[in-house]
Amino acid sequence: MNVLVDTSIWSLALRRKGAVENDPALAELSSLVMHERVVMIGAVRQELLSGIKQTAQFEKLREWLRAFPDVELATTDYENAAAFFNRCRAKGIQGSSTDFLICAVAAHHDFAIFTADEDFRHFTTVLPIALHPFAASVH
């Protein structure tokens, strides 16, 4: 099964130089990358590239992330993201538009979600999504 990696995991990897050996979550990401199981969506790419002040750093990260092509999204992915938002909100569960888009794409393509964001655990009580099993030990 392919794994849709959330911004929270990528951010851990990109901000902690040399920490892959010491952090189980980053070691897991490295393993997923090596086994070509990582998938990306444009919204996560945008979050990762946003706010980078130095042009050279932006260009370097943009080139590195291009190794992970975006999953093509359909109109139904956006519609389902809105429906997931509404379903969760009705149960008192909050999340971002990007979070629900990740959930919709993961449900549509049968991807697991690898995240350090606890909100996704709440989403699993309402939505037809699966977290990457390793996600249970990420903090």
N, C-alpha and C positions, 0 to 999 in steps of 0.2 A: 504494500500500500504506500502510495506517495504521501508526503507530509507537507502541508501548507504551514510555513514557518511565520509566526506572528512577529510584528515589529519588536516586541519586548525581548525576544530571544536574539534577533539580529543585533539589537542595541547592546545587549550584554557582550556579544562577540566583538562588536566594532569599537567598544569603549574600553575593553580590558585587553590590552596588548599582552600577549604571552600567557594568558590565563587559561587557555584551552586545556592544558594538562592538569590544572588544579581545580577546575570547575566541571562537575559532571554534566551540567547542561550544555556547556560549550563543547565538551568532548563528544556528547551525543550529536550536536549539530555538525561537528566535523565528520562524524561517522555517516550521518545522513547525506552530507555533501559528497563524500567519497563514494558512497553507494548510489549516487545519482537519484536520490529519492525526494529531494527538495523541490517544491514548486513555489512560484511567486505570483502575486497579483500586483497590478500597477499601483493600487492604493498603498500597499506596503512599501513598494519601491519609492513612491512619492514621500511617504513619512520618513523613510531613512535618509533621503537626500535633502529634505527640507531643513533649513536652519544652518547649513554648513557655510561658514563665513568665507573660508579661503577657496578661491576658484580651483587651485591645484588639488586640494583635498577633495572637493566636489567631483572633479573630473576623474580622479583616481578611483573613488568609490563608485561612481557611475559606471566606469569601465569594468570594475570587478563584479558589480551586480549584473552586468549584461550576460554573465555566464549562466544566469537563471532566467530563461525566457518567461514572459508573462503567460499565464493561462488566459485563453481568450474568454472574455465574459459575454454573456448573452443578456438580452433585455430581461429575461426571466430571472437572471441572477440578481439584478437590481430590484425587481419586483418582489422576489423572495426575501431579499434583505429587508425591505420595508415591512413585509408581512412578519418576519422574525422580530423586528423591532416592536411591532404592534403586539405580537403574542407575548413577548417578554414584558413589555410595559404593562399589559393587563394583569400580569402576575407580580408587578412591583419590582421587576428586574430592569436595571438601566445598563446601557452600553452605548458606544459610539457608532456612528454610521459605518465606519471602517470595520469595526468588530462584527457588525451584522452582515456586512458584505463578505467578510472572511467566512463566517458561518454558512452563508448561502452558497458560496462557491464550494466550500468543503462538502456540504450536503449534496450538491448537484453532481460533483465528480467523485464522491466517496473518498475524499482525502481526510486524513487525521489532521488535527491542528496541534502544533507544538507551540506552547505559550508559557510565559511566566505570569500572565495576567489572570488573577483570580476570578475576574468577571466571567471568564469562559466556563469555569466550573459551575457557576450559576446558570449559564445558558444551557448547559447539558441537561438540566432538570426540565427544560421546556422544549428544547429544539432537537431535531434529529441529527446531532453532530457527535463526533467522537474525538476525544483528545488523544494526542500521541501518548502512549502508555507512560513514557518517561516523564511527561508533564506533571505527574502526581508528586514528583520529588523536586520540582523546580521552585525556588523561592526568591 
